[in-house]
Amino acid sequence: MPPKKRWIAWVAGAAILVVVVLILASRDQAPEVQTVQVKRENLSASITSNGKVEPVQPFVAFAPFVTTVERLDVTAGQNVHKGQVLLVLNSAEPKMELAKARSDLLAAQAQLRDARAGGPPAQVAQIEGSLKQAEINLANLQRTEESLKQLVAEKAAMPVELEQNKIQTEDAQASVNSLKQQKAAIAAQAAVNAQSAVLAEQQANSQIATYDNQIKSATVTSPIDGTLYSLPVYLGEYVHVGQVLAEGADLHKVRVRAFVDEPDLGVLAPSQDVFITWAGLPGQVWTGKTESVPKEVTALGVRNVGEVLCSVQNSNMELIPNLSVDVRIEVSQRQNVLVVPRGAVHANGLKHFVFVVNDDTLHQREVKLGIADPTVFEVVSGLKEGERVALSGGITLHNGMTVTPVEANQ
């Protein structure tokens, strides 16, 4: 073989030998595994979720009738005091209806007076006058009849005179009876009219009260000292009955409605510490307490949640109603307890275990866990302070495995 080819063959063989040696060396080298030391810490277990800010005692003004916004005296976000005028609605229509209702009331009251007097005064007076005259006429004819009877018996008067008087008496009696019937009919109609008038009077009074309230409610005022956090109407806007005109509250203390997932509900209790954060003010934390434990679970998108009401101090009034916030509820605390990172704990059914590192060898050991936070578990039993445990990382660990321990960055 020429010298040049021998040199090339020698170099290639050396390279192959180096590769084989490196492969054999790598097979014998133990994998690197990050480890941490079991230590003691103060641990707080908490639940994190999302929530909505709500006022504690809000006031909401609604449109009392169909109308338009005539005047706006405030703007959204403004601080207001009790009795301050917020806006004024156009009240021309209820004022017109109020005048009509008052006119209807006067008519009903007049009708009621006539009815209670037995009928229209002029008609009643006419009937009573005619009846009185008819009764006087009848009485005179009856006395004349008695006199004529005596005179006829004494032959001092003709029988035809008595007969004529009887006819006149019967006519007078018929007239009296007719007038009495007319008076009774007027009285009966008056009784009916009285019931109708009473109803008309009641209806008119009710309408007067309604329109009077509408006119008064057209001027919308604040019932409290607080902040007007919503003013969803504009000048000249057409509003319908029940439409929200303004919302306000004392925002020094607000409530957060936290939506806690169903599995976390069992550890909740009243008066637990609550910490609120908002993306709009990073680093700011508001504190409060849980008020009550939810009594039911409702669907929220794909989640089943319980709604937990939390009272929150808001002295600077930076939290406003309807903000979406993050909520952390502290459910328990442990002082000076053993902890291990979550990445060191493995599960086998309901049991948990860790891999203790001893003489570069992994030893599987069962542990009993307590509370947890997002990064660590409390270890109730199975480990001692100062022992080292392995973090799985991307390597599958097993009992008796030889490793190269590397201190994890914590």
Secondary structure, DSSP 8 states (H G I E B T S, - for coil): --HHHHHHHHHHHHHHHHHHHHHHHHHHS--EEEEEE-EEEEEEEEEEEEEEEEESS-EEEE--SSEEEEEE---TT-EE-TT-EEEEE--HHHHHHHHHHHHHHHHHHHHHHHHHTTS-HHHHHHHHHHHHHHHHHHHHHHHHHHHHHHHHHTTSS-HHHHHHHHHHHHHHHHHHHHHHHHHHHHHHHHHHHHHHHHHHHHHHHHHHHHHHHHHHHTEEE-SSSEEEEE----TT-EE-TT-EEEEEE-TTEEEEEEEEEGGGGGG--TT-EEEEE-TTSTT-EEEEEE----S--EEETTEEEEEEEEEEE-TT----TT-EEEEEEEEEEEEEEEEEEGGG-EEETTEEEEEEEETTEEEEEEEEEEEE-SSEEEEEES--TT-EEE--TTS---TT-B-EEEE---
